[in-house]
Amino acid sequence: MGNTTRLIKIEQVLRERFLKEYGITSLNTRELLGTKPDVIGEKGGTLILGEITVSGFKSNNGNKFHIGGARKLSEAFLKLFILKERLSEINKVLSRDFKKVEICFIYPKNTGFMEALGYREYIFSLGVLKKCPIEIDSESIETISEVLKHASEEMKNDKN
């Protein structure tokens, strides 16, 4: 549980840095149409929705591919794309008149997994989902590394 709490704090740091770096104003809601995107904000009349992950930050034995990262990317795309298609419903719920939605996949800059997407890279080339790498400080990098190392050791012990 402590590791989860530590990663949640890192995701909060990523969220705040994303909002600041991209000049986005956070909206006062945590839920949209039964989903909970990590970011719900606006910029210049555009609704900004985002999902944040630290999955796949470190390479695993030299292999940059990470199944947890792939799963998070797929889930993020699915959730955010569906919300994007439901803009008129979102406008009613929020009592707003957004003309468009931008959906973002937010992750720490230099995440190994994002360099090993393979065919999944196509999601971004469509122009539907935007890559948003965010610079994090050395303390956050150390925290992520410790948590992921601990999780890896737990998984190895569970197999034995």
C-alpha positions as CSV (number, residue, x, y, z in Angstrom):
1,M,0.0,0.0,0.0
2,G,2.9,2.4,0.8
3,N,4.2,1.9,-2.8
4,T,0.8,2.8,-4.2
5,T,0.7,5.9,-2.1
6,R,4.1,6.9,-3.3
7,L,3.2,6.4,-7.0
8,I,0.0,8.4,-6.5
9,K,2.1,11.3,-5.2
10,I,4.3,11.1,-8.3
11,E,1.3,11.1,-10.5
12,Q,0.0,14.2,-8.7
13,V,3.4,15.9,-9.4
14,L,3.1,14.9,-13.1
15,R,-0.5,16.3,-13.2
16,E,0.5,19.6,-11.7
17,R,3.5,20.0,-14.0
18,F,1.4,19.0,-17.0
19,L,-1.2,21.7,-16.2
20,K,1.4,24.3,-15.7
21,E,3.6,23.4,-18.7
22,Y,0.6,23.4,-21.1
23,G,-1.2,26.3,-19.6
24,I,-4.3,24.3,-18.7
25,T,-6.8,25.3,-16.0
26,S,-8.1,22.4,-14.0
27,L,-11.9,22.0,-13.8
28,N,-13.6,21.4,-10.5
29,T,-14.7,17.9,-11.3
30,R,-13.1,14.4,-10.9
31,E,-15.7,12.4,-12.9
32,L,-17.1,12.5,-16.3
33,L,-19.9,10.2,-17.5
34,G,-18.9,7.4,-15.1
35,T,-15.2,7.7,-15.7
36,K,-12.4,9.4,-13.8
37,P,-9.7,10.8,-16.1
38,D,-6.6,11.9,-14.3
39,V,-6.8,15.3,-15.9
40,I,-10.0,17.3,-16.7
41,G,-9.2,20.8,-17.7
42,E,-9.6,23.6,-20.3
43,K,-7.4,25.7,-22.4
44,G,-8.7,28.4,-24.8
45,G,-12.2,26.9,-25.0
46,T,-10.9,23.3,-25.6
47,L,-11.7,20.5,-23.1
48,I,-8.4,18.8,-22.1
49,L,-8.6,15.2,-20.9
50,G,-5.6,13.2,-19.8
51,E,-4.4,9.9,-18.4
52,I,-1.1,9.7,-16.4
53,T,1.2,6.7,-16.0
54,V,4.6,5.8,-14.6
55,S,4.3,2.2,-15.9
56,G,7.2,1.1,-17.9
57,F,9.5,4.0,-16.7
58,K,12.4,1.7,-16.3
59,S,13.7,-1.0,-18.7
60,N,13.3,-4.5,-17.5
61,N,16.5,-6.5,-18.0
62,G,17.4,-4.3,-21.0
63,N,13.9,-4.8,-22.5
64,K,12.0,-1.5,-22.8
65,F,8.7,-3.1,-23.6
66,H,6.4,-3.2,-20.6
67,I,3.0,-5.0,-20.5
68,G,1.7,-2.8,-17.8
69,G,2.5,0.3,-19.9
70,A,0.8,-1.3,-22.9
71,R,-2.3,-2.0,-20.9
72,K,-2.4,1.6,-19.5
73,L,-1.9,3.0,-23.0
74,S,-4.8,0.9,-24.3
75,E,-7.1,1.7,-21.4
76,A,-6.2,5.4,-21.6
77,F,-6.9,5.6,-25.4
78,L,-10.2,3.7,-25.0
79,K,-11.5,5.8,-22.1
80,L,-10.4,9.2,-23.5
81,F,-11.5,8.4,-27.1
82,I,-15.0,7.4,-25.9
83,L,-15.2,10.6,-23.8
84,K,-14.1,12.7,-26.8
85,E,-16.9,11.2,-28.9
86,R,-19.4,12.2,-26.2
87,L,-18.6,16.0,-26.1
88,S,-22.3,17.1,-26.3
89,E,-23.1,15.0,-23.2
90,I,-20.0,16.4,-21.4
91,N,-21.1,19.9,-22.2
92,K,-24.5,19.3,-20.7
93,V,-23.0,17.7,-17.5
94,L,-20.5,20.6,-17.1
95,S,-22.9,23.3,-18.3
96,R,-20.3,24.4,-20.8
97,D,-19.9,24.8,-24.6
98,F,-16.6,23.2,-25.5
99,K,-16.2,23.0,-29.3
100,K,-13.5,20.3,-29.2
101,V,-11.7,17.9,-26.9
102,E,-8.0,17.2,-26.8
103,I,-6.9,13.9,-25.3
104,C,-3.4,13.4,-23.8
105,F,-1.3,10.5,-22.5
106,I,1.0,11.9,-19.8
107,Y,4.1,10.2,-18.6
108,P,7.6,11.0,-17.3
109,K,10.1,12.1,-19.9
110,N,12.6,9.3,-20.8
111,T,10.1,6.5,-20.0
112,G,11.6,3.4,-21.5
113,F,8.3,1.9,-22.6
114,M,7.4,4.9,-24.7
115,E,10.5,4.2,-26.8
116,A,9.4,0.6,-27.5
117,L,5.8,1.0,-28.6
118,G,6.1,-0.9,-31.9
119,Y,2.8,-0.9,-33.7
120,R,1.2,0.9,-30.8
121,E,2.9,4.1,-32.0
122,Y,0.2,4.3,-34.6
123,I,-2.3,5.5,-32.0
124,F,-0.3,8.7,-31.8
125,S,0.3,9.1,-35.5
126,L,-3.5,9.3,-36.0
127,G,-3.5,12.6,-34.3
128,V,-6.2,11.6,-31.9
129,L,-4.1,11.0,-28.7
130,K,-1.3,13.3,-27.9
131,K,2.0,12.3,-26.3
132,C,2.8,14.5,-23.3
133,P,6.2,13.7,-21.7
134,I,6.8,15.7,-18.5
135,E,10.2,16.4,-17.0
136,I,10.4,15.1,-13.4
137,D,13.0,15.9,-10.7
138,S,15.6,13.5,-9.5
139,E,13.7,12.8,-6.3
140,S,10.7,11.6,-8.3
141,I,12.9,9.5,-10.5
142,E,14.4,7.9,-7.4
143,T,11.0,7.2,-5.9
144,I,9.7,5.6,-9.1
145,S,12.8,3.5,-9.3
146,E,12.6,2.3,-5.7
147,V,8.9,1.5,-6.0
148,L,9.3,-0.4,-9.3
149,K,12.3,-2.3,-7.9
150,H,10.3,-3.3,-4.8
151,A,7.3,-4.4,-6.9
152,S,9.6,-6.5,-9.2
153,E,11.2,-8.2,-6.1
154,E,7.7,-8.9,-4.7
155,M,6.7,-10.5,-8.0
156,K,9.8,-12.7,-8.0
157,N,9.2,-13.8,-4.5
158,D,5.5,-14.6,-5.3
159,K,6.7,-17.0,-8.0
160,N,9.0,-18.9,-5.6
